[in-house]
Amino acid sequence: MAITILKKAQIQNDDLVILPRKEYEVLKENQVPTIFLKGKSARALDKRVAEALREYRQGKTKRLHSLRDLM
């Protein structure tokens, strides 16, 4: 097994993470895929998000601490 010693200049912004390969593979398998919407569905989602943000800014939303608060 080879050992590599990195100089501080090679590590920027403390972005170095060392994981065993098996753990890395498990994390990679379980990640949530990124989905990009296009066309009509993207516009519909944009409208829903804009409306929700507008309601939030106007104070029309409630803070829920549990699902019981919905009742």
PDB file of N, H, CA, C and O in Angstrom:
ATOM      1  N   MET A   1       0.845  -1.179   0.000  1.00  0.00           N
ATOM      2  CA  MET A   1       0.000   0.000   0.000  1.00  0.00           C
ATOM      3  C   MET A   1       0.882   1.232   0.000  1.00  0.00           C
ATOM      4  O   MET A   1       1.779   1.364   0.833  1.00  0.00           O
ATOM      5  N   ALA A   2       0.628   2.130  -0.932  1.00  0.00           N
ATOM      6  H   ALA A   2      -0.100   2.023  -1.609  1.00  0.00           H
ATOM      7  CA  ALA A   2       1.411   3.351  -1.043  1.00  0.00           C
ATOM      8  C   ALA A   2       0.854   4.415  -0.110  1.00  0.00           C
ATOM      9  O   ALA A   2      -0.356   4.512   0.099  1.00  0.00           O
ATOM     10  N   ILE A   3       1.747   5.196   0.435  1.00  0.00           N
ATOM     11  H   ILE A   3       2.729   5.118   0.265  1.00  0.00           H
ATOM     12  CA  ILE A   3       1.350   6.292   1.308  1.00  0.00           C
ATOM     13  C   ILE A   3       1.773   7.594   0.648  1.00  0.00           C
ATOM     14  O   ILE A   3       2.922   7.742   0.232  1.00  0.00           O
ATOM     15  N   THR A   4       0.849   8.530   0.555  1.00  0.00           N
ATOM     16  H   THR A   4      -0.085   8.409   0.893  1.00  0.00           H
ATOM     17  CA  THR A   4       1.135   9.828  -0.028  1.00  0.00           C
ATOM     18  C   THR A   4       0.923  10.885   1.044  1.00  0.00           C
ATOM     19  O   THR A   4      -0.118  10.925   1.699  1.00  0.00           O
ATOM     20  N   ILE A   5       1.913  11.729   1.209  1.00  0.00           N
ATOM     21  H   ILE A   5       2.758  11.697   0.677  1.00  0.00           H
ATOM     22  CA  ILE A   5       1.800  12.813   2.181  1.00  0.00           C
ATOM     23  C   ILE A   5       1.559  14.089   1.395  1.00  0.00           C
ATOM     24  O   ILE A   5       2.384  14.497   0.578  1.00  0.00           O
ATOM     25  N   LEU A   6       0.412  14.717   1.656  1.00  0.00           N
ATOM     26  H   LEU A   6      -0.258  14.386   2.320  1.00  0.00           H
ATOM     27  CA  LEU A   6       0.038  15.932   0.948  1.00  0.00           C
ATOM     28  C   LEU A   6       0.588  17.151   1.675  1.00  0.00           C
ATOM     29  O   LEU A   6       0.584  17.221   2.904  1.00  0.00           O
ATOM     30  N   LYS A   7       1.056  18.103   0.890  1.00  0.00           N
ATOM     31  H   LYS A   7       1.059  18.046  -0.109  1.00  0.00           H
ATOM     32  CA  LYS A   7       1.504  19.364   1.474  1.00  0.00           C
ATOM     33  C   LYS A   7       0.285  20.238   1.734  1.00  0.00           C
ATOM     34  O   LYS A   7      -0.736  20.105   1.060  1.00  0.00           O
ATOM     35  N   LYS A   8       0.391  21.113   2.693  1.00  0.00           N
ATOM     36  H   LYS A   8       1.220  21.221   3.241  1.00  0.00           H
ATOM     37  CA  LYS A   8      -0.732  21.975   3.051  1.00  0.00           C
ATOM     38  C   LYS A   8      -1.230  22.773   1.842  1.00  0.00           C
ATOM     39  O   LYS A   8      -2.428  23.042   1.744  1.00  0.00           O
ATOM     40  N   ALA A   9      -0.356  23.151   0.936  1.00  0.00           N
ATOM     41  H   ALA A   9       0.617  22.932   1.015  1.00  0.00           H
ATOM     42  CA  ALA A   9      -0.748  23.930  -0.238  1.00  0.00           C
ATOM     43  C   ALA A   9      -1.637  23.122  -1.183  1.00  0.00           C
ATOM     44  O   ALA A   9      -2.400  23.702  -1.956  1.00  0.00           O
ATOM     45  N   GLN A  10      -1.547  21.789  -1.131  1.00  0.00           N
ATOM     46  H   GLN A  10      -0.927  21.318  -0.503  1.00  0.00           H
ATOM     47  CA  GLN A  10      -2.353  20.945  -2.003  1.00  0.00           C
ATOM     48  C   GLN A  10      -3.791  20.793  -1.502  1.00  0.00           C
ATOM     49  O   GLN A  10      -4.673  20.406  -2.268  1.00  0.00           O
ATOM     50  N   ILE A  11      -4.030  21.090  -0.236  1.00  0.00           N
ATOM     51  H   ILE A  11      -3.313  21.405   0.386  1.00  0.00           H
ATOM     52  CA  ILE A  11      -5.366  20.989   0.352  1.00  0.00           C
ATOM     53  C   ILE A  11      -5.921  22.392   0.487  1.00  0.00           C
ATOM     54  O   ILE A  11      -5.413  23.200   1.264  1.00  0.00           O
ATOM     55  N   GLN A  12      -6.970  22.679  -0.277  1.00  0.00           N
ATOM     56  H   GLN A  12      -7.382  22.022  -0.908  1.00  0.00           H
ATOM     57  CA  GLN A  12      -7.547  24.014  -0.248  1.00  0.00           C
ATOM     58  C   GLN A  12      -8.874  23.985   0.496  1.00  0.00           C
ATOM     59  O   GLN A  12      -9.664  23.057   0.323  1.00  0.00           O
ATOM     60  N   ASN A  13      -9.119  24.989   1.316  1.00  0.00           N
ATOM     61  H   ASN A  13      -8.477  25.743   1.456  1.00  0.00           H
ATOM     62  CA  ASN A  13     -10.390  25.163   2.030  1.00  0.00           C
ATOM     63  C   ASN A  13     -10.747  23.970   2.914  1.00  0.00           C
ATOM     64  O   ASN A  13     -11.931  23.725   3.142  1.00  0.00           O
ATOM     65  N   ASP A  14      -9.802  23.246   3.402  1.00  0.00           N
ATOM     66  H   ASP A  14      -8.840  23.445   3.217  1.00  0.00           H
ATOM     67  CA  ASP A  14     -10.042  22.085   4.268  1.00  0.00           C
ATOM     68  C   ASP A  14     -11.018  21.091   3.624  1.00  0.00           C
ATOM     69  O   ASP A  14     -11.879  20.545   4.314  1.00  0.00           O
ATOM     70  N   ASP A  15     -10.896  20.852   2.328  1.00  0.00           N
ATOM     71  H   ASP A  15     -10.197  21.295   1.768  1.00  0.00           H
ATOM     72  CA  ASP A  15     -11.820  19.991   1.600  1.00  0.00           C
ATOM     73  C   ASP A  15     -11.295  18.569   1.425  1.00  0.00           C
ATOM     74  O   ASP A  15     -11.661  17.908   0.453  1.00  0.00           O
ATOM     75  N   LEU A  16     -10.467  18.085   2.311  1.00  0.00           N
ATOM     76  H   LEU A  16     -10.169  18.622   3.100  1.00  0.00           H
ATOM     77  CA  LEU A  16      -9.927  16.736   2.200  1.00  0.00           C
ATOM     78  C   LEU A  16     -10.704  15.794   3.105  1.00  0.00           C
ATOM     79  O   LEU A  16     -10.802  16.022   4.310  1.00  0.00           O
ATOM     80  N   VAL A  17     -11.256  14.731   2.521  1.00  0.00           N
ATOM     81  H   VAL A  17     -11.177  14.546   1.541  1.00  0.00           H
ATOM     82  CA  VAL A  17     -11.979  13.713   3.280  1.00  0.00           C
ATOM     83  C   VAL A  17     -11.393  12.369   2.901  1.00  0.00           C
ATOM     84  O   VAL A  17     -11.227  12.074   1.718  1.00  0.00           O
ATOM     85  N   ILE A  18     -11.079  11.551   3.896  1.00  0.00           N
ATOM     86  H   ILE A  18     -11.214  11.791   4.858  1.00  0.00           H
ATOM     87  CA  ILE A  18     -10.522  10.232   3.627  1.00  0.00           C
ATOM     88  C   ILE A  18     -11.502   9.193   4.154  1.00  0.00           C
ATOM     89  O   ILE A  18     -11.840   9.186   5.337  1.00  0.00           O
ATOM     90  N   LEU A  19     -11.961   8.306   3.250  1.00  0.00           N
ATOM     91  H   LEU A  19     -11.687   8.312   2.288  1.00  0.00           H
ATOM     92  CA  LEU A  19     -12.905   7.244   3.586  1.00  0.00           C
ATOM     93  C   LEU A  19     -12.389   5.924   3.050  1.00  0.00           C
ATOM     94  O   LEU A  19     -11.685   5.891   2.041  1.00  0.00           O
ATOM     95  N   PRO A  20     -12.733   4.841   3.717  1.00  0.00           N
ATOM     96  CA  PRO A  20     -12.447   3.537   3.109  1.00  0.00           C
ATOM     97  C   PRO A  20     -13.273   3.389   1.831  1.00  0.00           C
ATOM     98  O   PRO A  20     -14.396   3.888   1.761  1.00  0.00           O
ATOM     99  N   ARG A  21     -12.734   2.716   0.830  1.00  0.00           N
ATOM    100  H   ARG A  21     -11.821   2.310   0.886  1.00  0.00           H
ATOM    101  CA  ARG A  21     -13.405   2.587  -0.466  1.00  0.00           C
ATOM    102  C   ARG A  21     -14.785   1.968  -0.323  1.00  0.00           C
ATOM    103  O   ARG A  21     -15.713   2.413  -0.999  1.00  0.00           O
ATOM    104  N   LYS A  22     -14.963   0.964   0.524  1.00  0.00           N
ATOM    105  H   LYS A  22     -14.210   0.602   1.072  1.00  0.00           H
ATOM    106  CA  LYS A  22     -16.280   0.332   0.684  1.00  0.00           C
ATOM    107  C   LYS A  22     -17.313   1.335   1.188  1.00  0.00           C
ATOM    108  O   LYS A  22     -18.446   1.363   0.708  1.00  0.00           O
ATOM    109  N   GLU A  23     -16.919   2.152   2.150  1.00  0.00           N
ATOM    110  H   GLU A  23     -15.999   2.130   2.540  1.00  0.00           H
ATOM    111  CA  GLU A  23     -17.835   3.154   2.673  1.00  0.00           C
ATOM    112  C   GLU A  23     -18.176   4.188   1.604  1.00  0.00           C
ATOM    113  O   GLU A  23     -19.322   4.626   1.499  1.00  0.00           O
ATOM    114  N   TYR A  24     -17.173   4.579   0.809  1.00  0.00           N
ATOM    115  H   TYR A  24     -16.242   4.223   0.895  1.00  0.00           H
ATOM    116  CA  TYR A  24     -17.408   5.517  -0.282  1.00  0.00           C
ATOM    117  C   TYR A  24     -18.396   4.937  -1.290  1.00  0.00           C
ATOM    118  O   TYR A  24     -19.299   5.643  -1.738  1.00  0.00           O
ATOM    119  N   GLU A  25     -18.242   3.670  -1.652  1.00  0.00           N
ATOM    120  H   GLU A  25     -17.508   3.096  -1.288  1.00  0.00           H
ATOM    121  CA  GLU A  25     -19.131   3.034  -2.618  1.00  0.00           C
ATOM    122  C   GLU A  25     -20.565   2.983  -2.083  1.00  0.00           C
ATOM    123  O   GLU A  25     -21.513   3.204  -2.836  1.00  0.00           O
ATOM    124  N   VAL A  26     -20.729   2.694  -0.792  1.00  0.00           N
ATOM    125  H   VAL A  26     -19.959   2.514  -0.180  1.00  0.00           H
ATOM    126  CA  VAL A  26     -22.066   2.665  -0.190  1.00  0.00           C
ATOM    127  C   VAL A  26     -22.695   4.055  -0.233  1.00  0.00           C
ATOM    128  O   VAL A  26     -23.871   4.187  -0.575  1.00  0.00           O
ATOM    129  N   LEU A  27     -21.938   5.084   0.106  1.00  0.00           N
ATOM    130  H   LEU A  27     -20.984   4.977   0.384  1.00  0.00           H
ATOM    131  CA  LEU A  27     -22.449   6.457   0.047  1.00  0.00           C
ATOM    132  C   LEU A  27     -22.833   6.826  -1.375  1.00  0.00           C
ATOM    133  O   LEU A  27     -23.860   7.468  -1.596  1.00  0.00           O
ATOM    134  N   LYS A  28     -22.025   6.428  -2.331  1.00  0.00           N
ATOM    135  H   LYS A  28     -21.190   5.907  -2.152  1.00  0.00           H
ATOM    136  CA  LYS A  28     -22.292   6.748  -3.727  1.00  0.00           C
ATOM    137  C   LYS A  28     -23.556   6.059  -4.230  1.00  0.00           C
ATOM    138  O   LYS A  28     -24.319   6.647  -4.996  1.00  0.00           O
ATOM    139  N   GLU A  29     -23.780   4.819  -3.804  1.00  0.00           N
ATOM    140  H   GLU A  29     -23.160   4.342  -3.182  1.00  0.00           H
ATOM    141  CA  GLU A  29     -24.979   4.075  -4.204  1.00  0.00           C
ATOM    142  C   GLU A  29     -26.250   4.670  -3.611  1.00  0.00           C
ATOM    143  O   GLU A  29     -27.306   4.627  -4.240  1.00  0.00           O
ATOM    144  N   ASN A  30     -26.157   5.220  -2.413  1.00  0.00           N
ATOM    145  H   ASN A  30     -25.299   5.256  -1.901  1.00  0.00           H
ATOM    146  CA  ASN A  30     -27.339   5.702  -1.699  1.00  0.00           C
ATOM    147  C   ASN A  30     -27.635   7.178  -1.900  1.00  0.00           C
ATOM    148  O   ASN A  30     -28.571   7.704  -1.299  1.00  0.00           O
ATOM    149  N   GLN A  31     -26.862   7.851  -2.726  1.00  0.00           N
ATOM    150  H   GLN A  31     -26.102   7.424  -3.214  1.00  0.00           H
ATOM    151  CA  GLN A  31     -27.128   9.276  -2.921  1.00  0.00           C
ATOM    152  C   GLN A  31     -28.407   9.483  -3.720  1.00  0.00           C
ATOM    153  O   GLN A  31     -28.797   8.639  -4.526  1.00  0.00           O
ATOM    154  N   VAL A  32     -29.037  10.597  -3.487  1.00  0.00           N
ATOM    155  H   VAL A  32     -28.720  11.283  -2.832  1.00  0.00           H
ATOM    156  CA  VAL A  32     -30.293  10.929  -4.156  1.00  0.00           C
ATOM    157  C   VAL A  32     -29.956  11.507  -5.527  1.00  0.00           C
ATOM    158  O   VAL A  32     -29.120  12.406  -5.623  1.00  0.00           O
ATOM    159  N   PRO A  33     -30.581  11.017  -6.576  1.00  0.00           N
ATOM    160  CA  PRO A  33     -30.269  11.540  -7.908  1.00  0.00           C
ATOM    161  C   PRO A  33     -30.797  12.966  -8.094  1.00  0.00           C
ATOM    162  O   PRO A  33     -31.816  13.344  -7.515  1.00  0.00           O
ATOM    163  N   THR A  34     -30.104  13.731  -8.893  1.00  0.00           N
ATOM    164  H   THR A  34     -29.277  13.424  -9.364  1.00  0.00           H
ATOM    165  CA  THR A  34     -30.532  15.082  -9.233  1.00  0.00           C
ATOM    166  C   THR A  34     -31.370  15.003 -10.501  1.00  0.00           C
ATOM    167  O   THR A  34     -30.953  14.424 -11.504  1.00  0.00           O
ATOM    168  N   ILE A  35     -32.546  15.589 -10.441  1.00  0.00           N
ATOM    169  H   ILE A  35     -32.885  16.059  -9.626  1.00  0.00           H
ATOM    170  CA  ILE A  35     -33.453  15.559 -11.587  1.00  0.00           C
ATOM    171  C   ILE A  35     -33.715  16.985 -12.018  1.00  0.00           C
ATOM    172  O   ILE A  35     -34.076  17.832 -11.201  1.00  0.00           O
ATOM    173  N   PHE A  36     -33.535  17.250 -13.294  1.00  0.00           N
ATOM    174  H   PHE A  36     -33.242  16.562 -13.957  1.00  0.00           H
ATOM    175  CA  PHE A  36     -33.789  18.576 -13.835  1.00  0.00           C
ATOM    176  C   PHE A  36     -35.089  18.527 -14.626  1.00  0.00           C
ATOM    177  O   PHE A  36     -35.234  17.737 -15.559  1.00  0.00           O
ATOM    178  N   LEU A  37     -36.036  19.384 -14.241  1.00  0.00           N
ATOM    179  H   LEU A  37     -35.918  20.026 -13.483  1.00  0.00           H
ATOM    180  CA  LEU A  37     -37.306  19.456 -14.944  1.00  0.00           C
ATOM    181  C   LEU A  37     -37.189  20.398 -16.131  1.00  0.00           C
ATOM    182  O   LEU A  37     -36.399  21.342 -16.118  1.00  0.00           O
ATOM    183  N   LYS A  38     -37.981  20.130 -17.149  1.00  0.00           N
ATOM    184  H   LYS A  38     -38.623  19.363 -17.160  1.00  0.00           H
ATOM    185  CA  LYS A  38     -37.978  20.973 -18.346  1.00  0.00           C
ATOM    186  C   LYS A  38     -39.411  21.279 -18.742  1.00  0.00           C
ATOM    187  O   LYS A  38     -40.340  20.536 -18.425  1.00  0.00           O
ATOM    188  N   GLY A  39     -39.564  22.379 -19.433  1.00  0.00           N
ATOM    189  H   GLY A  39     -38.809  22.983 -19.690  1.00  0.00           H
ATOM    190  CA  GLY A  39     -40.849  22.706 -20.033  1.00  0.00           C
ATOM    191  C   GLY A  39     -41.937  23.018 -19.038  1.00  0.00           C
ATOM    192  O   GLY A  39     -41.728  23.742 -18.064  1.00  0.00           O
ATOM    193  N   LYS A  40     -43.130  22.448 -19.302  1.00  0.00           N
ATOM    194  H   LYS A  40     -43.300  21.860 -20.093  1.00  0.00           H
ATOM    195  CA  LYS A  40     -44.336  22.753 -18.537  1.00  0.00           C
ATOM    196  C   LYS A  40     -44.195  22.381 -17.061  1.00  0.00           C
ATOM    197  O   LYS A  40     -44.614  23.141 -16.188  1.00  0.00           O
ATOM    198  N   SER A  41     -43.611  21.221 -16.780  1.00  0.00           N
ATOM    199  H   SER A  41     -43.271  20.604 -17.489  1.00  0.00           H
ATOM    200  CA  SER A  41     -43.482  20.798 -15.385  1.00  0.00           C
ATOM    201  C   SER A  41     -42.537  21.714 -14.613  1.00  0.00           C
ATOM    202  O   SER A  41     -42.764  21.973 -13.431  1.00  0.00           O
ATOM    203  N   ALA A  42     -41.481  22.210 -15.260  1.00  0.00           N
ATOM    204  H   ALA A  42     -41.296  21.999 -16.220  1.00  0.00           H
ATOM    205  CA  ALA A  42     -40.555  23.129 -14.600  1.00  0.00           C
ATOM    206  C   ALA A  42     -41.247  24.456 -14.296  1.00  0.00           C
ATOM    207  O   ALA A  42     -41.084  25.011 -13.209  1.00  0.00           O
ATOM    208  N   ARG A  43     -42.018  24.960 -15.256  1.00  0.00           N
ATOM    209  H   ARG A  43     -42.150  24.509 -16.138  1.00  0.00           H
ATOM    210  CA  ARG A  43     -42.737  26.225 -15.039  1.00  0.00           C
ATOM    211  C   ARG A  43     -43.778  26.088 -13.935  1.00  0.00           C
ATOM    212  O   ARG A  43     -43.956  27.006 -13.135  1.00  0.00           O
ATOM    213  N   ALA A  44     -44.466  24.950 -13.884  1.00  0.00           N
ATOM    214  H   ALA A  44     -44.321  24.204 -14.534  1.00  0.00           H
ATOM    215  CA  ALA A  44     -45.476  24.729 -12.847  1.00  0.00           C
ATOM    216  C   ALA A  44     -44.827  24.695 -11.468  1.00  0.00           C
ATOM    217  O   ALA A  44     -45.354  25.269 -10.515  1.00  0.00           O
ATOM    218  N   LEU A  45     -43.696  24.030 -11.365  1.00  0.00           N
ATOM    219  H   LEU A  45     -43.267  23.563 -12.139  1.00  0.00           H
ATOM    220  CA  LEU A  45     -42.994  23.973 -10.079  1.00  0.00           C
ATOM    221  C   LEU A  45     -42.494  25.353  -9.679  1.00  0.00           C
ATOM    222  O   LEU A  45     -42.587  25.731  -8.511  1.00  0.00           O
ATOM    223  N   ASP A  46     -41.962  26.112 -10.638  1.00  0.00           N
ATOM    224  H   ASP A  46     -41.886  25.804 -11.587  1.00  0.00           H
ATOM    225  CA  ASP A  46     -41.503  27.467 -10.346  1.00  0.00           C
ATOM    226  C   ASP A  46     -42.640  28.329  -9.794  1.00  0.00           C
ATOM    227  O   ASP A  46     -42.432  29.100  -8.858  1.00  0.00           O
ATOM    228  N   LYS A  47     -43.832  28.203 -10.366  1.00  0.00           N
ATOM    229  H   LYS A  47     -44.000  27.576 -11.127  1.00  0.00           H
ATOM    230  CA  LYS A  47     -44.988  28.969  -9.885  1.00  0.00           C
ATOM    231  C   LYS A  47     -45.363  28.566  -8.464  1.00  0.00           C
ATOM    232  O   LYS A  47     -45.666  29.422  -7.634  1.00  0.00           O
ATOM    233  N   ARG A  48     -45.342  27.248  -8.180  1.00  0.00           N
ATOM    234  H   ARG A  48     -45.096  26.552  -8.855  1.00  0.00           H
ATOM    235  CA  ARG A  48     -45.691  26.781  -6.832  1.00  0.00           C
ATOM    236  C   ARG A  48     -44.691  27.279  -5.806  1.00  0.00           C
ATOM    237  O   ARG A  48     -45.076  27.688  -4.711  1.00  0.00           O
ATOM    238  N   VAL A  49     -43.410  27.249  -6.149  1.00  0.00           N
ATOM    239  H   VAL A  49     -43.097  26.917  -7.039  1.00  0.00           H
ATOM    240  CA  VAL A  49     -42.376  27.721  -5.226  1.00  0.00           C
ATOM    241  C   VAL A  49     -42.517  29.221  -5.007  1.00  0.00           C
ATOM    242  O   VAL A  49     -42.424  29.688  -3.872  1.00  0.00           O
ATOM    243  N   ALA A  50     -42.738  29.978  -6.069  1.00  0.00           N
ATOM    244  H   ALA A  50     -42.813  29.599  -6.991  1.00  0.00           H
ATOM    245  CA  ALA A  50     -42.902  31.431  -5.939  1.00  0.00           C
ATOM    246  C   ALA A  50     -44.098  31.767  -5.053  1.00  0.00           C
ATOM    247  O   ALA A  50     -44.026  32.670  -4.220  1.00  0.00           O
ATOM    248  N   GLU A  51     -45.196  31.037  -5.239  1.00  0.00           N
ATOM    249  H   GLU A  51     -45.254  30.303  -5.916  1.00  0.00           H
ATOM    250  CA  GLU A  51     -46.389  31.268  -4.416  1.00  0.00           C
ATOM    251  C   GLU A  51     -46.115  30.932  -2.953  1.00  0.00           C
ATOM    252  O   GLU A  51     -46.533  31.666  -2.058  1.00  0.00           O
ATOM    253  N   ALA A  52     -45.419  29.832  -2.710  1.00  0.00           N
ATOM    254  H   ALA A  52     -45.080  29.236  -3.438  1.00  0.00           H
ATOM    255  CA  ALA A  52     -45.116  29.440  -1.333  1.00  0.00           C
ATOM    256  C   ALA A  52     -44.205  30.471  -0.662  1.00  0.00           C
ATOM    257  O   ALA A  52     -44.407  30.808   0.505  1.00  0.00           O
ATOM    258  N   LEU A  53     -43.215  30.969  -1.386  1.00  0.00           N
ATOM    259  H   LEU A  53     -43.052  30.695  -2.334  1.00  0.00           H
ATOM    260  CA  LEU A  53     -42.333  31.992  -0.814  1.00  0.00           C
ATOM    261  C   LEU A  53     -43.090  33.277  -0.520  1.00  0.00           C
ATOM    262  O   LEU A  53     -42.851  33.924   0.499  1.00  0.00           O
ATOM    263  N   ARG A  54     -44.005  33.648  -1.413  1.00  0.00           N
ATOM    264  H   ARG A  54     -44.200  33.122  -2.241  1.00  0.00           H
ATOM    265  CA  ARG A  54     -44.814  34.853  -1.202  1.00  0.00           C
ATOM    266  C   ARG A  54     -45.666  34.691   0.057  1.00  0.00           C
ATOM    267  O   ARG A  54     -45.744  35.612   0.871  1.00  0.00           O
ATOM    268  N   GLU A  55     -46.302  33.538   0.226  1.00  0.00           N
ATOM    269  H   GLU A  55     -46.239  32.789  -0.435  1.00  0.00           H
ATOM    270  CA  GLU A  55     -47.115  33.286   1.424  1.00  0.00           C
ATOM    271  C   GLU A  55     -46.259  33.304   2.680  1.00  0.00           C
ATOM    272  O   GLU A  55     -46.695  33.797   3.721  1.00  0.00           O
ATOM    273  N   TYR A  56     -45.036  32.766   2.591  1.00  0.00           N
ATOM    274  H   TYR A  56     -44.682  32.366   1.746  1.00  0.00           H
ATOM    275  CA  TYR A  56     -44.142  32.766   3.746  1.00  0.00           C
ATOM    276  C   TYR A  56     -43.790  34.201   4.153  1.00  0.00           C
ATOM    277  O   TYR A  56     -43.832  34.548   5.333  1.00  0.00           O
ATOM    278  N   ARG A  57     -43.442  35.027   3.163  1.00  0.00           N
ATOM    279  H   ARG A  57     -43.407  34.745   2.205  1.00  0.00           H
ATOM    280  CA  ARG A  57     -43.087  36.415   3.454  1.00  0.00           C
ATOM    281  C   ARG A  57     -44.257  37.203   4.028  1.00  0.00           C
ATOM    282  O   ARG A  57     -44.057  38.124   4.820  1.00  0.00           O
ATOM    283  N   GLN A  58     -45.482  36.847   3.630  1.00  0.00           N
ATOM    284  H   GLN A  58     -45.645  36.099   2.986  1.00  0.00           H
ATOM    285  CA  GLN A  58     -46.665  37.542   4.120  1.00  0.00           C
ATOM    286  C   GLN A  58     -47.116  37.010   5.478  1.00  0.00           C
ATOM    287  O   GLN A  58     -48.075  37.524   6.054  1.00  0.00           O
ATOM    288  N   GLY A  59     -46.448  36.004   5.987  1.00  0.00           N
ATOM    289  H   GLY A  59     -45.668  35.587   5.519  1.00  0.00           H
ATOM    290  CA  GLY A  59     -46.781  35.462   7.296  1.00  0.00           C
ATOM    291  C   GLY A  59     -47.984  34.531   7.290  1.00  0.00           C
ATOM    292  O   GLY A  59     -48.602  34.320   8.333  1.00  0.00           O
ATOM    293  N   LYS A  60     -48.325  33.974   6.145  1.00  0.00           N
ATOM    294  H   LYS A  60     -47.822  34.146   5.297  1.00  0.00           H
ATOM    295  CA  LYS A  60     -49.488  33.093   6.045  1.00  0.00           C
ATOM    296  C   LYS A  60     -49.151  31.634   6.351  1.00  0.00           C
ATOM    297  O   LYS A  60     -50.032  30.777   6.285  1.00  0.00           O
ATOM    298  N   THR A  61     -47.926  31.345   6.677  1.00  0.00           N
ATOM    299  H   THR A  61     -47.210  32.042   6.731  1.00  0.00           H
ATOM    300  CA  THR A  61     -47.528  29.958   6.954  1.00  0.00           C
ATOM    301  C   THR A  61     -47.406  29.742   8.454  1.00  0.00           C
ATOM    302  O   THR A  61     -47.264  30.695   9.220  1.00  0.00           O
ATOM    303  N   LYS A  62     -47.464  28.489   8.861  1.00  0.00           N
ATOM    304  H   LYS A  62     -47.580  27.715   8.239  1.00  0.00           H
ATOM    305  CA  LYS A  62     -47.334  28.129  10.267  1.00  0.00           C
ATOM    306  C   LYS A  62     -46.080  27.289  10.451  1.00  0.00           C
ATOM    307  O   LYS A  62     -45.684  26.542   9.557  1.00  0.00           O
ATOM    308  N   ARG A  63     -45.467  27.415  11.600  1.00  0.00           N
ATOM    309  H   ARG A  63     -45.789  28.022  12.327  1.00  0.00           H
ATOM    310  CA  ARG A  63     -44.328  26.569  11.942  1.00  0.00           C
ATOM    311  C   ARG A  63     -44.871  25.327  12.647  1.00  0.00           C
ATOM    312  O   ARG A  63     -45.562  25.436  13.660  1.00  0.00           O
ATOM    313  N   LEU A  64     -44.561  24.162  12.116  1.00  0.00           N
ATOM    314  H   LEU A  64     -44.000  24.073  11.293  1.00  0.00           H
ATOM    315  CA  LEU A  64     -45.025  22.902  12.686  1.00  0.00           C
ATOM    316  C   LEU A  64     -43.875  22.213  13.400  1.00  0.00           C
ATOM    317  O   LEU A  64     -42.772  22.109  12.863  1.00  0.00           O
ATOM    318  N   HIS A  65     -44.136  21.745  14.606  1.00  0.00           N
ATOM    319  H   HIS A  65     -45.031  21.830  15.043  1.00  0.00           H
ATOM    320  CA  HIS A  65     -43.122  21.014  15.353  1.00  0.00           C
ATOM    321  C   HIS A  65     -43.332  19.517  15.212  1.00  0.00           C
ATOM    322  O   HIS A  65     -42.418  18.731  15.461  1.00  0.00           O
ATOM    323  N   SER A  66     -44.529  19.121  14.813  1.00  0.00           N
ATOM    324  H   SER A  66     -45.272  19.760  14.610  1.00  0.00           H
ATOM    325  CA  SER A  66     -44.814  17.706  14.573  1.00  0.00           C
ATOM    326  C   SER A  66     -46.034  17.616  13.666  1.00  0.00           C
ATOM    327  O   SER A  66     -46.699  18.619  13.408  1.00  0.00           O
ATOM    328  N   LEU A  67     -46.322  16.424  13.187  1.00  0.00           N
ATOM    329  H   LEU A  67     -45.781  15.609  13.396  1.00  0.00           H
ATOM    330  CA  LEU A  67     -47.486  16.228  12.340  1.00  0.00           C
ATOM    331  C   LEU A  67     -48.777  16.439  13.119  1.00  0.00           C
ATOM    332  O   LEU A  67     -49.815  16.739  12.530  1.00  0.00           O
ATOM    333  N   ARG A  68     -48.720  16.285  14.422  1.00  0.00           N
ATOM    334  H   ARG A  68     -47.877  16.042  14.901  1.00  0.00           H
ATOM    335  CA  ARG A  68     -49.900  16.503  15.255  1.00  0.00           C
ATOM    336  C   ARG A  68     -50.373  17.949  15.161  1.00  0.00           C
ATOM    337  O   ARG A  68     -51.563  18.221  15.317  1.00  0.00           O
ATOM    338  N   ASP A  69     -49.451  18.881  14.905  1.00  0.00           N
ATOM    339  H   ASP A  69     -48.484  18.660  14.779  1.00  0.00           H
ATOM    340  CA  ASP A  69     -49.817  20.297  14.787  1.00  0.00           C
ATOM    341  C   ASP A  69     -50.724  20.557  13.578  1.00  0.00           C
ATOM    342  O   ASP A  69     -51.382  21.596  13.526  1.00  0.00           O
ATOM    343  N   LEU A  70     -50.773  19.654  12.620  1.00  0.00           N
ATOM    344  H   LEU A  70     -50.238  18.810  12.662  1.00  0.00           H
ATOM    345  CA  LEU A  70     -51.626  19.832  11.456  1.00  0.00           C
ATOM    346  C   LEU A  70     -53.103  19.662  11.785  1.00  0.00           C
ATOM    347  O   LEU A  70     -53.960  20.174  11.065  1.00  0.00           O
ATOM    348  N   MET A  71     -53.405  18.957  12.851  1.00  0.00           N
ATOM    349  H   MET A  71     -52.709  18.541  13.435  1.00  0.00           H
ATOM    350  CA  MET A  71     -54.798  18.661  13.209  1.00  0.00           C
ATOM    351  C   MET A  71     -55.433  19.786  13.963  1.00  0.00           C
ATOM    352  O   MET A  71     -56.602  19.695  14.338  1.00  0.00           O
TER     353      MET A  71
END
